[in-house]
Amino acid sequence: MPVSDTSPVRVYEIYDSIQGESTLAGMPCTLVRLAGCPLRCNYCDTPQALPFDSGQEYSIEQVTDEIRQRNRPLTLVSGGEPLAQKSCLALLSALAEISPILQLETSGAFNISQTDSRVRRILDIKTPGSGENKRNHWENLNFLKDGDEIKVVITSHDDYMWAVTILRKYQPVVPVLFSPAWGDIQPSDLALWILEDHVPARMQLQLHKHIWGAETTGV
Ligand code: SF4
């Protein structure tokens, strides 16, 4: 696949952690957080990385050098919204060459069809409670493949019902993970709703917040 834009990327931070979400939760990983996001979700837990001029510029080679040195089994590219930066596609292809497993977490507001086929995409579907559900690029559901997954952050019972309706309408072929918005709903409530309704979704908690606390950054 031709990837044309290899200009530097704006990186907010790179650090080692335990993948806190997704079907790979619990794996040691290195997280590459790209700077900048045009969305403003009500529950955003990385407001510091939203400005496009936050962080600093890295060449793609500088990022891959750092990932090589850290030598983790999983690399996670997150944000911000990584795909808001044009050279993110080239970065992903470069990281796919050296990362045993490479995940991308994206808001779903940008077309995901051009990402390298080796990337495992975590596609957020934004609920009404996020305040950004009009940004969902529904066509992305047609591009999902093996290794990808869907994440839905649930802020209320109304959000949950909305997500169930979406699941039943689109019947995605990849795992779907429901995540309680931190501080908005009780995990036990979401678990009960999923069980009562026989919803074909998995529940996930943000493991890193349970390990290090919700306010701790850079882990
Ligand atoms: S898409 Fe992600 S980074 Fe952007 S505002 Fe929403 S939660 Fe925050």
Residues whose N, C-alpha, C, O or C-beta is under 5 A from the ligand:
A	BS01	SF4	C37 L39 R40 C41 C44 G79 G80 E81 S107
